[in-house]
């Protein structure tokens, strides 16, 4: 019996947390500076202006649903300093696939683009061309993400 009750309670608790977080956070993606993109040209235009924070996710992913309001907060907080972009992996499969995603949400910060491709800001504050070293997978705190974004902004100045 305990084998059934414990997982059921965990699921209920997770649903309560997700619903409570969504209700407590009045910022919606529509109200924020968060931009959903559909092609690489939109990404490249944003990179030309400054650092770009990217999240790849889907609407059907529970973790993405929890992460997206955090992303919207970051977009509002960094408006005018950096672009915050969302790629819906269900709607733009080829764009998402171009980043070799294997789990969502998948997040990263691009500091610039050069002839060799994109240059990313790693969690350690160092730049790299290896996105695998600069990605965040799964639910990630706002503080962790903004630390990387702050380092990218400093790098671009």
N, C-alpha and C positions, 0 to 999 in steps of 0.2 A: 504494500500500500504506500509506504514512504517513497518508493521508487517512482510512483506516479505523482504524488503530491508535491514533492520538491521541484521537479521540472515544471509542473503546472504553475506553482507559485513564482518561479523565476520568470516564466513567460509573462504572467500577469504583472509582475513588478516592472519588467522591461516596458510593457505597454503603458503602464501608468507613468513611468519616467518620460517616455517619448511624448505622450500626450501632455503631460505637465510642462515639459520643456517647450513644446510648440505653443502652448497657451501662454506661458510666461513670457515668451519671446515674441513681441508684437511685430517684429521685423519679418516681413515676408520677402521672398525673392523678388516679387514684383515691385516692392517698395524700396528696394535697395539698389546700390550701384553695381550689383552682381549682373554680369552679362553672360548669357548663354550664347555660345558660338557654334557655327555649323561647318566652318571650313578653316583651312590653314591660313588663308589670306587675312582673316579677321585676327588671328593670333599674331601674325607677323606685323600687322599695323599697330597692335597694342605694344608689342615688344619694342618697336621703333620709338615709342613714347616713353618707355620706362620699364621697370621690373613688372613681371606678370606672374600672378599666382593662379594656378590651374588646378581644378578638381575635375576628375572624370568619375562619373557615377551614373545611376539610373533611378527612375522614379520608383521602381519596384524593390529596390534594395533598402531594407530597414536601417542599416547603418548609414547609408547615404542620406536618408531622410533625417536622421539625427544630426549628421555633419552639415547639411545644407544651411540651416539657420546660423551656424557658427560661421560658415562661409559668407553669408549675407551680412553678418555683423562686421566681419573683416572688410568686406567691400565698402561698407559705409564708413568705417573708421579710416580707411586708407584712400578714400576718394580724393583724386588729385595728386596722390603720391605714387600709386601703383594701380595696375588693372587687376581685377579679380574676375576670372573667367570660369565658366562651367561648361563642360562637354558632356552631353547626354549620350552615353555609349549605346543606348538602344536606337536613338534617332540618327546619330551620325557615327555609325559603326566604323567606317573607313578612317575617319579622323581619330577616333579612340584607338583603333588598331595600330595606327602609325606610331603610337607611343608604347607598343608592346605591353599592354596591360594584361595582368593575369588575375587581379583581384581588385575589387572596388569597395569603398572609394579609394582612388589613387590620386595623390596630390603632389605638386612640385612647384618650385619657383624658378622661372626662367629669367636670368639677368640680362642676357643679350643674345644676339644671333651673329654668327660669323660664317666664313666660307665652309667651315667644317660642320656646321649645324648649330644647335642650341647650346648655350652655356647655362648651367644650372647652379643654384646656390644650395650647398649641402647643409645639413643640420649642424655641422661643425663650423659653419661660417666661411667655408672655403669653396671656391668655384670648382666646377668639374664639368666635363662634357659627357660623363657617364650618368645618365638619368637614374639608373639603378642605385647609385650612391646618394642620390638627392631626393628620393621619393619617400612619401609617407603613405602607408597603406593602412586602411581601417580607421576607426574613430580616433581622432587626434585632437588634443586640446588646443584651444585658441591661442594660449600663450606660446606653445611650441611652434605653431605656425607663424605667429606674428614675429617671433624672434628671428626666424629665417627671412621673413619678408623685410624686417628692419635691416638685416645684414645686406640684403640685395639692394635696398634703397641706398644705403651707405656706399656700397660698391659702385653704383651708377653715378654718384655725385662727383 
